[in-house]
Amino acid sequence: MRSLSEIGRAALLVVVFMALLAPSNAAAENVVNGNFESGTLSGWSVYRANPFGDWFAYKGTETPIGADRKEQELGRDVPVQAPPQGTWAAVTDEIEPDTLILYQDVTLQPGLDYQLSLLAYYNSYKPIAIPTPDTLSIANEALQLPNGQFQENQQFRIDVLRPDAPLESLNPADILRTVFATKLGDRPTMAPRKLTANLSAFAGQTVRLRIANTVTEEVFNAGVDAVSIASGPPGSFSSKHGPAGFRFGKARVNRRSGVATLRVSVVGSGLLRAAKAPLSAVRGKASGVGKVGGSIEPVTVPVATARTVTLHLRPTPAARAALRRKHKLRVRVGLTYMPTGGTPETASAPVVFRLVGRRR
């Protein structure tokens, strides 16, 4: 027979093994049924402005209510795009104008960084249309113009909201991150595209994932798949091209004016600022530049939604005087993105100002 000590050690090993198999807190915080492989929308909630459409878990390429369209002779029926990952995904389908919102609240524990990722795609039978002012409503009073005519509203967007915000809200104070939004002039079809958004600024809070499709003209099949939130220790999702809230490229300099332009992409509403920064020493005999004083003129740009902003960086008078003498100045520009309702994120971008001499 085995001794009690042997039995105790065996029991301890079983406990340790089961603990290793148990899901971590990070896994428990993730999106429920984000890949829709259950064949249902379990874990998600759905809002419908009218009973003419819905969000569906689907597989294959047949539109979920295409048979009803054919039976009622309501026009053509175009196959939907197949789920981009696995067997199942989620898609909208409708017969009449509707606003369809798929949403889920997720609690982010403190002390960790988080990154949202998903696959998004769509097929609209009519051109993308964004009303002015923008709204997710299909109500006549929201879309009527002063001349009595009505605007179309044919759009698809994905946002991270405050959980207590109205589901149709486009108020910048309610939107924590805009992950994706169709724009006027976008093509009516988009193949599956991977989208990401850093949610680390909201650790310790509950956020709402909102996937919204508004349709006033025929059919708009909007799809999502592989919705997940990864977690990790602080710094897990940083980038050498800037914090996760914004990205920037390489500055371009006009050698005639001495003005630089820097394109910065932000993930949602807020303020983008290029701050004053001291000029650093430029090493190397070829530049002919030593330590100089000066900086750039500060610039602040309000941003209403996710987009790419072009910042015009102008040297201060002192820096411009040095630039006229030396024709080349190296500057490190401080960038700050202050998302609406979130924590400011900062980064720095190197800019080399150049100015050609005037011909005599």
C-alpha positions as CSV (number, residue, x, y, z in Angstrom):
1,M,0.0,0.0,0.0
2,R,1.1,3.6,-0.6
3,S,1.9,5.6,2.4
4,L,-0.1,8.7,3.4
5,S,2.9,10.9,2.5
6,E,3.0,9.4,-1.0
7,I,-0.7,10.0,-1.4
8,G,-0.3,13.6,-0.1
9,R,2.5,14.3,-2.6
10,A,0.3,12.9,-5.5
11,A,-2.6,15.0,-4.4
12,L,-0.4,18.1,-4.4
13,L,0.9,17.3,-7.9
14,V,-2.7,17.0,-9.1
15,V,-3.6,20.4,-7.5
16,V,-0.6,22.1,-9.1
17,F,-1.4,20.5,-12.5
18,M,-5.0,21.7,-12.4
19,A,-3.8,25.2,-11.4
20,L,-1.7,25.3,-14.5
21,L,-4.6,24.2,-16.6
22,A,-6.9,26.8,-15.1
23,P,-7.5,30.0,-17.1
24,S,-5.6,33.1,-16.1
25,N,-7.3,36.3,-15.1
26,A,-6.2,37.8,-18.4
27,A,-8.1,35.0,-20.3
28,A,-11.2,35.6,-18.2
29,E,-11.1,39.2,-19.2
30,N,-11.1,38.5,-22.9
31,V,-14.0,38.9,-25.3
32,V,-16.6,36.2,-25.0
33,N,-17.3,34.3,-28.2
34,G,-15.1,36.6,-30.2
35,N,-14.6,34.1,-33.0
36,F,-18.3,33.1,-33.1
37,E,-17.3,29.5,-33.5
38,S,-20.2,28.6,-31.2
39,G,-22.4,29.3,-34.2
40,T,-24.2,31.9,-32.2
41,L,-23.9,35.4,-30.9
42,S,-23.6,34.2,-27.3
43,G,-21.9,36.7,-25.1
44,W,-22.9,39.6,-27.4
45,S,-25.9,41.9,-27.3
46,V,-27.7,43.3,-30.3
47,Y,-29.5,46.6,-30.8
48,R,-31.9,47.0,-33.8
49,A,-33.6,50.3,-34.7
50,N,-36.2,48.4,-36.7
51,P,-37.2,44.8,-37.0
52,F,-36.1,44.6,-40.6
53,G,-32.6,43.4,-40.1
54,D,-30.2,41.8,-37.6
55,W,-26.8,40.6,-36.7
56,F,-26.2,36.9,-37.5
57,A,-23.7,34.2,-36.8
58,Y,-23.1,32.7,-40.2
59,K,-21.0,30.3,-42.2
60,G,-20.5,30.0,-46.0
61,T,-21.4,32.8,-48.4
62,E,-25.2,32.8,-48.4
63,T,-26.8,36.0,-47.0
64,P,-28.7,35.2,-43.8
65,I,-32.0,36.6,-45.0
66,G,-31.4,36.4,-48.7
67,A,-34.3,33.9,-49.1
68,D,-36.7,36.4,-47.6
69,R,-35.5,39.1,-50.1
70,K,-36.1,36.7,-53.0
71,E,-39.5,35.7,-51.7
72,Q,-40.6,39.3,-51.4
73,E,-39.0,40.2,-54.7
74,L,-36.9,43.0,-53.1
75,G,-34.1,43.0,-55.6
76,R,-30.8,41.3,-56.0
77,D,-28.9,39.2,-53.5
78,V,-25.1,39.2,-53.5
79,P,-23.2,36.5,-51.6
80,V,-21.5,37.7,-48.5
81,Q,-17.8,37.2,-47.9
82,A,-16.9,33.9,-46.3
83,P,-15.8,34.0,-42.7
84,P,-12.1,35.0,-42.8
85,Q,-11.1,32.8,-39.9
86,G,-12.5,29.5,-38.8
87,T,-16.0,28.4,-39.9
88,W,-18.2,31.1,-38.4
89,A,-18.3,34.9,-38.2
90,A,-20.8,37.6,-37.6
91,V,-22.5,39.7,-40.3
92,T,-25.4,42.1,-40.7
93,D,-28.3,41.7,-43.1
94,E,-31.5,43.7,-43.6
95,I,-34.5,44.2,-45.9
96,E,-35.4,47.8,-45.0
97,P,-33.4,50.7,-43.5
98,D,-32.0,49.9,-40.1
99,T,-29.3,50.6,-37.5
100,L,-27.7,47.4,-36.3
101,I,-25.3,47.4,-33.4
102,L,-23.4,44.4,-31.9
103,Y,-21.9,45.2,-28.6
104,Q,-20.2,43.7,-25.5
105,D,-18.9,45.1,-22.3
106,V,-15.4,44.0,-21.2
107,T,-13.7,44.7,-17.9
108,L,-10.0,45.4,-18.1
109,Q,-8.1,44.7,-14.9
110,P,-5.6,47.2,-13.6
111,G,-1.9,46.8,-13.9
112,L,-1.9,45.3,-17.4
113,D,-1.7,46.6,-21.0
114,Y,-4.4,45.6,-23.4
115,Q,-4.7,45.5,-27.2
116,L,-7.9,44.9,-29.1
117,S,-7.7,43.1,-32.5
118,L,-10.3,42.0,-35.0
119,L,-11.0,41.3,-38.6
120,A,-13.5,43.6,-40.4
121,Y,-15.0,43.5,-43.9
122,Y,-18.1,44.7,-45.7
123,N,-20.1,44.8,-48.9
124,S,-22.6,47.6,-49.5
125,Y,-25.0,47.5,-52.5
126,K,-25.0,51.4,-52.6
127,P,-22.2,53.9,-52.2
128,I,-20.9,54.8,-48.7
129,A,-22.8,57.8,-47.4
130,I,-22.0,59.8,-44.2
131,P,-24.6,62.5,-43.2
132,T,-23.8,65.9,-41.9
133,P,-23.8,66.1,-38.9
134,D,-22.8,62.5,-38.6
135,T,-25.2,60.2,-36.9
136,L,-26.0,56.5,-36.6
137,S,-29.7,57.2,-36.7
138,I,-32.1,56.4,-39.6
139,A,-34.8,58.7,-38.2
140,N,-36.1,61.3,-40.7
141,E,-35.5,64.2,-38.2
142,A,-31.8,63.2,-38.0
143,L,-31.3,63.0,-41.8
144,Q,-33.6,65.8,-43.1
145,L,-31.9,68.9,-44.6
146,P,-33.2,72.5,-44.3
147,N,-34.5,72.3,-47.9
148,G,-36.7,69.3,-46.9
149,Q,-34.6,66.7,-48.7
150,F,-33.2,63.7,-46.8
151,Q,-29.6,62.5,-46.6
152,E,-28.5,58.9,-47.0
153,N,-26.7,57.1,-44.2
154,Q,-24.7,54.1,-45.4
155,Q,-21.8,53.4,-43.0
156,F,-20.0,50.9,-40.8
157,R,-17.9,51.8,-37.8
158,I,-16.3,50.1,-34.8
159,D,-15.7,52.0,-31.6
160,V,-14.8,51.5,-28.0
161,L,-17.3,53.4,-25.8
162,R,-18.0,54.3,-22.3
163,P,-20.4,51.6,-21.1
164,D,-23.0,54.1,-20.0
165,A,-23.1,56.0,-23.3
166,P,-26.1,55.8,-25.6
167,L,-25.6,53.1,-28.1
168,E,-26.0,55.4,-31.1
169,S,-23.8,58.2,-29.6
170,L,-21.1,59.8,-31.8
171,N,-20.3,62.3,-29.1
172,P,-16.5,62.5,-28.8
173,A,-16.9,62.5,-25.0
174,D,-18.5,59.0,-25.2
175,I,-16.0,57.5,-27.7
176,L,-12.8,56.2,-26.1
177,R,-11.3,54.8,-29.3
178,T,-12.5,54.7,-32.9
179,V,-11.1,51.5,-34.4
180,F,-12.6,51.8,-37.8
181,A,-15.0,54.1,-39.7
182,T,-16.0,54.2,-43.3
183,K,-15.6,57.6,-45.0
184,L,-17.3,59.3,-47.9
185,G,-15.7,58.1,-51.1
186,D,-14.7,54.7,-49.7
187,R,-15.2,51.7,-52.0
188,P,-18.5,49.8,-51.4
189,T,-16.6,46.6,-50.7
190,M,-13.7,45.9,-48.3
191,A,-12.0,42.6,-48.0
192,P,-11.2,41.3,-44.5
193,R,-8.8,43.7,-42.8
194,K,-7.0,43.3,-39.4
195,L,-7.6,46.2,-37.1
196,T,-6.0,46.9,-33.8
197,A,-6.4,49.4,-31.0
198,N,-4.5,49.8,-27.8
199,L,-6.7,49.9,-24.7
200,S,-4.0,50.1,-22.0
201,A,-5.2,53.6,-21.0
202,F,-8.4,52.1,-19.8
203,A,-7.0,49.4,-17.5
204,G,-9.1,49.2,-14.4
205,Q,-12.2,50.2,-16.3
206,T,-15.1,48.5,-18.1
207,V,-15.3,49.4,-21.8
208,R,-17.9,48.7,-24.4
209,L,-17.1,47.3,-27.9
210,R,-19.6,48.7,-30.4
211,I,-19.8,47.4,-33.9
212,A,-22.4,49.5,-35.8
213,N,-23.9,49.3,-39.3
214,T,-26.4,52.0,-40.5
215,V,-28.2,51.3,-43.7
216,T,-30.8,53.5,-45.5
217,E,-30.1,52.3,-49.1
218,E,-30.7,48.6,-49.9
219,V,-28.4,46.1,-48.3
220,F,-25.1,46.6,-46.4
221,N,-23.5,43.4,-45.1
222,A,-20.9,44.3,-42.5
223,G,-18.9,41.5,-41.0
224,V,-16.5,40.9,-38.1
225,D,-14.5,37.9,-36.9
226,A,-11.7,37.0,-34.5
227,V,-12.5,39.8,-32.0
228,S,-10.1,39.5,-29.1
229,I,-8.3,41.6,-26.4
230,A,-4.8,40.5,-25.6
231,S,-3.3,41.4,-22.3
232,G,0.3,41.6,-21.1
233,P,2.7,43.5,-18.7
234,P,3.2,47.2,-19.2
235,G,4.9,48.0,-22.5
236,S,3.7,44.8,-24.3
237,F,2.1,46.7,-27.2
238,S,4.4,49.7,-27.7
239,S,5.9,50.5,-31.0
240,K,9.0,52.2,-32.3
241,H,6.8,54.3,-34.5
242,G,5.0,55.8,-31.5
243,P,2.6,54.7,-28.8
244,A,-0.4,52.5,-29.8
245,G,-2.7,55.5,-29.8
246,F,-0.9,57.2,-32.7
247,R,1.6,56.4,-35.4
248,F,3.8,58.7,-37.5
249,G,6.0,58.5,-40.5
250,K,9.1,60.3,-41.6
251,A,8.9,64.1,-41.8
252,R,9.2,65.7,-45.2
253,V,10.9,69.1,-45.5
254,N,10.4,71.9,-48.0
255,R,13.9,73.2,-48.7
256,R,12.6,76.5,-50.1
257,S,10.4,77.4,-47.1
258,G,12.2,75.5,-44.4
259,V,8.8,74.1,-43.2
260,A,8.5,70.3,-42.4
261,T,5.3,68.2,-42.6
262,L,4.7,65.2,-40.5
263,R,1.8,62.8,-41.0
264,V,0.4,61.4,-37.8
265,S,-2.4,58.8,-37.6
266,V,-4.6,58.7,-34.5
267,V,-7.1,56.0,-33.4
268,G,-9.8,58.3,-32.2
269,S,-11.0,61.8,-31.1
270,G,-8.8,64.1,-29.0
271,L,-6.0,66.6,-29.4
272,L,-2.7,66.1,-31.2
273,R,0.1,68.5,-30.2
274,A,3.7,69.0,-31.5
275,A,5.5,70.8,-28.7
276,K,8.6,72.9,-28.5
277,A,11.8,70.9,-28.2
278,P,15.4,72.1,-28.0
279,L,17.7,71.6,-30.9
280,S,20.3,68.9,-30.4
281,A,23.8,69.0,-31.6
282,V,24.3,67.7,-35.1
283,R,27.4,65.6,-35.3
284,G,29.5,65.2,-38.3
285,K,31.7,67.7,-40.2
286,A,29.5,67.4,-43.3
287,S,26.6,69.2,-41.7
288,G,28.7,72.2,-40.5
289,V,26.2,72.7,-37.6
290,G,27.1,73.0,-34.0
291,K,24.9,73.5,-30.9
292,V,22.3,76.2,-31.5
293,G,19.3,77.4,-29.6
294,G,15.7,77.5,-30.7
295,S,12.8,75.1,-31.4
296,I,9.6,74.7,-33.4
297,E,6.5,76.7,-33.1
298,P,3.9,74.7,-31.1
299,V,0.9,73.4,-32.9
300,T,-2.3,71.8,-31.6
301,V,-4.9,70.1,-33.8
302,P,-8.3,68.9,-32.5
303,V,-9.3,65.5,-34.0
304,A,-12.9,64.4,-34.1
305,T,-12.4,60.8,-35.2
306,A,-9.8,58.3,-36.3
307,R,-7.8,59.8,-39.2
308,T,-4.4,60.9,-40.4
309,V,-3.4,64.4,-39.5
310,T,-0.7,66.5,-41.4
311,L,1.2,68.6,-38.9
312,H,3.1,71.7,-40.3
313,L,6.2,72.2,-38.3
314,R,7.8,75.7,-38.5
315,P,11.0,76.7,-36.8
316,T,10.9,79.5,-34.3
317,P,12.5,82.8,-35.3
318,A,15.7,81.9,-33.4
319,A,15.8,78.5,-35.1
320,R,15.1,80.0,-38.5
321,A,18.0,82.4,-38.1
322,A,20.3,79.5,-37.3
323,L,18.8,77.6,-40.3
324,R,19.6,80.5,-42.6
325,R,23.3,80.5,-41.4
326,K,23.8,76.7,-41.3
327,H,21.2,75.5,-43.9
328,K,20.6,72.4,-41.8
329,L,19.2,71.9,-38.3
330,R,18.4,68.6,-36.5
331,V,15.4,68.8,-34.1
332,R,13.6,66.3,-31.9
333,V,9.9,67.2,-31.9
334,G,7.8,66.2,-28.9
335,L,4.4,64.7,-29.9
336,T,1.5,64.3,-27.5
337,Y,-1.8,62.6,-28.3
338,M,-4.5,63.4,-25.8
339,P,-7.4,61.0,-26.5
340,T,-10.9,62.0,-25.4
341,G,-11.4,60.5,-22.0
342,G,-8.1,58.7,-22.0
343,T,-4.5,59.1,-20.8
344,P,-2.1,61.2,-22.9
345,E,0.5,59.4,-24.9
346,T,3.8,60.9,-25.9
347,A,6.6,60.2,-28.3
348,S,9.4,62.1,-30.1
349,A,10.1,62.4,-33.8
350,P,13.5,63.4,-35.3
351,V,13.2,66.2,-37.9
352,V,16.0,67.6,-40.0
353,F,15.2,71.1,-41.3
354,R,17.0,72.2,-44.4
355,L,17.0,75.5,-46.2
356,V,18.7,76.2,-49.6
357,G,20.5,79.5,-50.0
358,R,19.1,82.1,-52.2
359,R,20.6,82.5,-55.6
360,R,22.3,85.9,-56.3
